[in-house]
Amino acid sequence: MVYRRITNVSLAERVGVDVGTIAHLRRGARNNCDLAVAPRIAEVLEVPPNQLFVERVIDDCSGGNRNGLAITRKSA
């Protein structure tokens, strides 16, 4: 987003979602995204959709790990 000089507000308007959705995804408050939204974000940012997501392992303090996806600020 920095490289493309796109703000949260601009991206939200162009994608058709609330600015809070973009803000939550960027800061990691939400770690998932509607399947219809991710391709629109990727299109606006001119990147392949898979570049929006990184695989991560989260230690849940119970000794187990789980895999998940998260949109990262670095990629977006």
N, C-alpha and C positions, 0 to 999 in steps of 0.2 A: 504494500500500500504506500509506503514511503517513497519507493522508487517511482511509482506511477503518480504520486502526489494526489492520492485519493483519501479523503477523510472518511471517518465512520459514517457521517451523515450522507455524504455523496454516495458511498457504496450502498448503504441501506436504501436510498432512494432508487438507485439504478437496479438493485436486485429485487426491490419490492418487499422489503421486510422492515420491521421496526429498528431504529438505530440501537436500541437496547440489545437486540439479538446480535448485532455485529460486535458491539462492545463486550458482551458476555463471552462470545466466541474468542475474541482477541485476547482477553485477559485470562481465559481458562475457567471462568465461572460456569460455563457450559462446555461439556466436552463432546457433544454430539450435535448433529445438524440434520435438518430435514433433507431427505435424498433429493428433493427438487431444488433446494436452495444451493447446495454445494456447486452444482454445475453452473449456476447463474453467477455465483461469486467468482468462480474460476474464469468464466467468460469475460466478466468486467475487468478482472485483474490480468487477463491475457496469459493465463498459466494453465497447465493441465490440472484437472481436478485432484489427481493423486498428490500433487505438490502442496495442497492445502492441509494434508493430514500427515501425522507422524505416529508410528506405533510406539507405545510406551508401556512399561510395566509399572504397576502401582502396588506398593506394599500396603496391605490393608490392616497391618498391625496384628493380624491373627496368625501370622506365619505363612499365609498363602499369598500368591500373586495373581493378578489378572491382567489381561491385555485390554487395551482400549485405544481409541483414536482421539486425537485432539487437534484442533486448528491452532497453529502456532503463530505468534506475532512475527517471527522471523520469516516464515514462508509467505504469509499474507502481506 
